Amino acid sequence: MLKACLECIAGSRVDNEEVDVSRRMNGSSQRAPPWPVTQLKNEIMFVLPKQLSAGDEITVAGNMIDNPQVLTVSLLTGSMSPDYQNIACQLEASFPANPTNQNRLLLKVIQNGNDEAVLGDYQSFLATELFTDLSFKFGFSIRVSRSYQSEHIIDIYVGESFLEQITLKHNIDDIRFLSLSGDVAKVEMLEFKFA
């Protein structure tokens, strides 16, 4: 019985051919990229388990260190490694302890190395209004634009509250990584709901 469980988890040889777990479960095989090497200070990187599509939701929650200065969450493009020159969505919260950019939120898209700030109602909030303690929770929900069926929109949530939406400038199939960086103490929850 133990051998059968291990073969199911790790794969087994059938007629001298290696069979992986995903092939046993759903009949097809798609390898995830290798675990990415992070480039930012105190960065925690996750590989998305599948390509995103309309109706998908991602939620990540955790805690910051005492007296945080900055917290950043990003959805990055890339194939085998993250492409920091093409970030589909990046939300940065700067807190009063940060001497340069105090108590603000910045939502941006990076396309081919060019930063583009996303303007919106979210800019009226202070970071300390949305993060009242050291905990954080971010949500991303993917949907198709009502006006243009070929465009995808990401709805962004902080806690349970809607923050802003952005129209994707990158191909939705290219988004493969979720990154948290800055003053992160611990990620306690990562949840994917796929349509």
PyMOL commands that set and color helices and strands:
alter all, ss='L'
color gray80, all
select helices_A, chain A and resi 2-10+21-26+121-124+127-130+172-174
alter helices_A, ss='H'
color red, helices_A
select strands_A, chain A and resi 12-14+17-19+44-47+57-64+70-78+82-94+104-111+114-117+135-144+152-158+161-167+175-182+184-193
alter strands_A, ss='S'
color yellow, strands_A
deselect
rebuild
show_as cartoon
